[in-house]
């Protein structure tokens, strides 16, 4: 995989196909001291929601390997961050709609 410092990168899926992905955000956990990346391949599920994935990675590597999330606590932390971001986006969209009506 390409260096994850870029916004777009390519991964090889379980069928051996190259898939272009886009990094949504990265963070380092103070609790686990691991680095996480949350990303999407911009595909949608049956309900029309954009699919989002998360993995552990080591920053600064030329060829980065994505590692699976290991615990429920890690998944819960990522979900909390996603919830905050979704709420911020929702609020900014509502504010923009109000600006258009004025």
N, C-alpha and C positions, 0 to 999 in steps of 0.2 A: 504494500500500500504506500501511497505517497506520504510525504511529511504532513502531519496533521496541523501544522501551523497555518496552512492554507485553508480557505473556506470550503473549497471543493476538493474531493479526493475520490479515488477509485478503490473499491473493495471487490474481492472475489467471493461470490455467494456460495451456498452449499452445493449448487449445481455446477460450479466451476465457471460461471459467467461473471464478467466484469460489470459492476454496477457503479454509476457515478452517484456520489452522495454529497450532501452539503452539511457542514458543521453548523449547528444551531448555537451551542455554547460549550465551554470547557470550564472545569473548575477542579481545584485540589481540595480534598477533604481534610480538615484539621483532625478529625477522629481517626481516619484510616491511613492518612498520609499517602493516599493514592490519587492519581489524576484520572478524571472522567471526561468523556466526550459524549455529548448528546447530539444526534445527527438524524437526517432523514434522507431517503432516496426519492422523496417527493411522490411516492405512490400513495394510493388511497385504499382504505379498507372497504368492506361492503356497505358501510354507513356513510361513506364519503369523507371520513376523517383521514388526515395525513398521517402516515405511519412514521413513528419516531422510535429510534433505537438508542441504546446507551451501552457504552463499553468502558473498560479500564484501558489506559494507554500510558506509555512512557514518553514524555515530551522530549524533543530534541533528537530523536532517532531518525536516521535517513529513511529507513524502511520500518514504519511503525506497525506493530502487530496489535490488533484489538483483542483484548481479553474479556471473557464473560464477567458480568457482575456476579459476585459470590454470595451475597447475603440479602435477606429481606430488609435489613436496616439500610443497606446501600440503596436498594430500590426505593425505599420510603423517602430517603433524602432527595433522590433525583425527582421523585414525584412531587415533593414539596416545592422544589425549585420550579418545575414545570407549571404547577398550579399558580404560583406567584406571577410567572411570566404571562400565562394566559390571562390572568386577571388584569395585569397592566395593559396588555394589548386590547382587551375588551374595553377598559376604561378610556384608552386613547382613541379607540374607534368611536365610542359614544361621544367623546368630546369633539372629534372631528365632524361628526354628523351635526352636532349642535352649532358648530361654527358655520357649516354650510347653510343652515336654516336662517341664520341671523342676517 
